[in-house]
């Protein structure tokens, strides 16, 4: 992969543009709103940029919850079995209170693909079940867009190694940043405006597809999708705040591609 000629010279500026984009478009943070950021420790420098942009956008308070995967690994290697059926009720309640109070969430989700290598699957399964059970109310808030939330990516060494193993280790992080900048229109003069143009286009396509009132779409390839109605990936929260990832999906199953949605339509 060849980086842009001026990649190094403009890198810091592009990080700021990405941070501003996820605040203004991703979460669409409003003045006086509280923002919770979930971030890997490895992404601390970029996360701090987001915190600054959030305050510049008028955030009342920004809280960062750091994720240290080394600590997670230690738990799976050393904790007693009863640890994995436990999830802190206070942590679940914190997330519920964030949503109920009209806050916003930004999750920088970059899990290590090799994190659980060699760990007994029953431990991971038990811990996941405990988390999902404790966070049922919060999960319902996410599904129904009760509050503003956004999920983004930022490079880590483990993720870059998995995605770009053909590159020298020293080049992988830069290559991943370049890919993220390209996908998120960061090389545009004004990424926020570029995304608004993109969202407007998706809105027009959404309306065209829904006006057609298709009963069924058949693709000559695996995994046809249902066609009950269509939606773009900008969601309005209970506070009428529109947030953005960006694609068009079936409203019934909310997947980009599906072989069978929850209604049973093929």
Secondary structure, DSSP 8 states (H G I E B T S, - for coil): ----TTHHHHHHHHHHHHHHHIIIIIS---TT-EEEEEEEGGGHHHHHHHHHHHHHTT-SEEEEEEE-HHHHHHHHHHS-GGGGG---HHHHHHHHHHHHTT-EEEEE----TTTTTTS-HHHHHHHHHHHHHHTHHHHHHHHTT-SEEEEE----HHHHHHH-TTS-HHHHHHHHHHHHHHHTTTTSTTHHHHHHHHHHHHHHHHHHHHHHT-S----SSS-----S-EEEEEEE-TTS-EEEEEEEEETTT--SS-SS-TT---
